[in-house]
């Protein structure tokens, strides 16, 4: 069974700065990490971060 944590997905999104273009718009955005199993079932691990909340984003990045 392949499982990955929602944190790993968000790490990739943040490291590669996928959300940067969306920050330039006046719309609300959220980064969402979801743990999927091999058969594409969603586990109960879901993590949501609003990248406009600099404190929470920094706390997530520096959590290690």
C-alpha positions in Angstrom: 0.0 0.0 0.0 1.3 3.4 -0.9 0.5 6.2 1.5 2.0 9.6 1.8 1.3 12.2 4.4 -0.5 15.4 3.6 2.6 17.2 4.9 4.7 15.7 2.1 2.3 17.0 -0.6 2.3 20.5 1.0 6.1 20.5 1.2 6.3 19.9 -2.5 3.8 22.7 -3.2 5.6 25.1 -1.0 9.1 24.1 -2.2 8.2 24.5 -5.8 6.2 27.7 -5.1 3.1 26.4 -7.1 0.9 28.9 -5.2 2.9 32.1 -5.8 0.9 33.2 -8.9 -2.4 32.9 -7.0 -1.1 35.2 -4.2 -1.1 38.1 -6.7 -4.9 37.8 -7.1 -7.5 39.2 -4.7 -9.1 35.8 -4.2 -8.9 33.5 -1.2 -6.6 30.5 -1.7 -5.8 27.6 0.5 -3.1 24.9 0.2 -4.6 21.5 0.8 -2.7 18.3 1.5 -4.6 15.0 1.4 -3.3 11.5 2.2 -4.3 9.1 -0.6 -4.1 5.3 -0.5 -3.0 3.2 -3.5 -6.7 2.8 -4.6 -7.2 6.6 -4.5 -9.2 6.4 -1.2 -8.9 9.5 0.8 -7.5 8.8 4.3 -8.6 10.9 7.2 -5.4 13.0 7.0 -6.2 16.4 5.5 -4.2 19.5 6.1 -5.2 23.0 5.0 -3.0 26.1 5.1 -3.8 29.6 4.0 -0.5 30.9 2.5 -1.6 34.5 3.1 -1.3 33.7 6.8 2.4 34.2 7.0 2.7 33.1 10.6 1.0 29.7 9.9 2.9 29.2 6.7 6.2 29.9 8.4 5.3 27.6 11.3 4.5 24.8 8.9 7.7 25.3 6.9 9.9 25.4 10.1 8.1 22.5 11.8 11.0 20.0 11.4 
